[in-house]
Amino acid sequence: MDRIFSKGNLIVFGTMLLLIAVSVIINLSSSEVPIRASISPLDVEVGSPIRYSDSTYNTSHILWEFGNGDTSNDKCGYYSFKEPGTYQVRLIVNREKSQCFMVNVKEGKSPRNNKLVRIKAPSKVVQNESVVFMADGDSDNWSWEFGESGKVDSQERNPIHVYSKVGVYEVKLMAANMMYPVVHRIEVVLEFIVVDPENPDDKAREDIQKRLQQIIDEKNVFNKNYEYLLSKYLGKNPNVPVLINGTNENDFSSYCYGLKIKGKQQSTVIMEVNFERDKNRRIKRLMVNQVSGN
């Protein structure tokens, strides 16, 4: 007599139930496994890589989304953002579970343009004259040797030096990240001695020096002194060039306005005034040596 549930059928049926139960348990266990992932660092600069890593148990599919359209199926790796901003990086595990990370990407620091260092200074000066040396280039540290003492004489960017003896000197400038110094040759000639105290050019130089200093030091005298110098010495030509410390040049009008605005702030002192005349004895160029305290 056939039985509906024979012993063999019961064994098969029981085995099937056991397999179904095991499958359900495995799926339930798998769905409860937490995502184990990390990103480091979360604050970076443009071009600097982040490291992403996933160590979630029992994964069959991995997808990293970097918030800008880029993706990766690797469990771990490195990625660099090309633009600044805040990005939501998402990890999707087994196409169903996900975890998000916020990555802040900052603009990278601008590198120095590494402009070559050079010396800006006159090549010929007079004994006992105050000479301004200017360092042109990119650096935070400066070391000057003026060729007299045989050692470092100044660590300022734009120092002032006075040569007491005539001769030819090698001025050396060292800056950060330099292997060898920049060298500038300067000739110091004998100081000019005024024999004739009544020389009209000497009086003119002293008068111009005094008036320029008044523009710096005194209030409400700019127009008076400016018009006086323009009329008496420059033929009312405001475009007469002014050479400052042997390096920089401005027209007379701009130079005077610069003294008025910045001269007092920088405690500027007019040290010496000279000039060149044309064939008609008109002043065609002023040469001014000045120093600033700031």
FENSUL-V593004 format. One record per helix or strand of 2 or more residues. SS is the DSSP state (2 for helix, 1 for strand). FROM is the first residue (numbers start at 1). TO is the last residue. Records with the same first field share a line. If there is no record, write none. Layout:
# FENSUL-V593004
SS->FROM-TO  FROM-TO
This chain:
# FENSUL-V593004
2->7-32  200-217  222-232  252-263
1->37-40  43-45  49-54  62-65  71-72  76-80  85-93  97-106  118-120  124-126  130-132  134-136  142-145  160-162  167-175  182-189  241-244  248-251  269-277  283-291
